[in-house]
Amino acid sequence: MRLPEEPDQPFQINIVPMIDVVFALLTFFIMSTLSLTRSEGLPVNLPGAQTSKAINQETPVVVTIDGKGNLTLNKKTIDLGQLRSGIQEQLADSSQKMVLIRADQAVTHGKVVAVMDAVRRIPGAKLAIETQAIKN
């Protein structure tokens, strides 16, 4: 008894391993570009301004006010009463004197003014407020 011959299978290219390699490369490039972005603080919805300018300082001291009014100093939670002394400690360790305020657009005006007042009481401190650039 003779078994019927199996027909020759047509030549096929298996692309599943190639897709795995492409996704691995894509993941690598996405993760590497995310590490290149500069993040100064917590994510907030910044107000827009057509007259926004870039700061020349490399790493300013960053005070972030989130949408709920919570304060952070260089990503560490802080109270308004401790803000002035915390900023003075940060400025003492560095040669620069720039303090950058990143306030969410939902924060009340009074909270931003209170933070600005605390920064202005520090001798030699320069104040900047971060905004998003609006393109015409």
ABEGO torsion letter per residue (X at the ends): XBBBBBBBBBBBBBAAAAAAAAAAAAAAAAAAAAAABBBABBBBBBBBBAABBBBABABBBBBBBBAAGBBBBGGBBBBAAAAAAAAAAAAAABABABBBBBBBAABBAAAAAAAAAAAAABBGBBBBBBBBBBBX
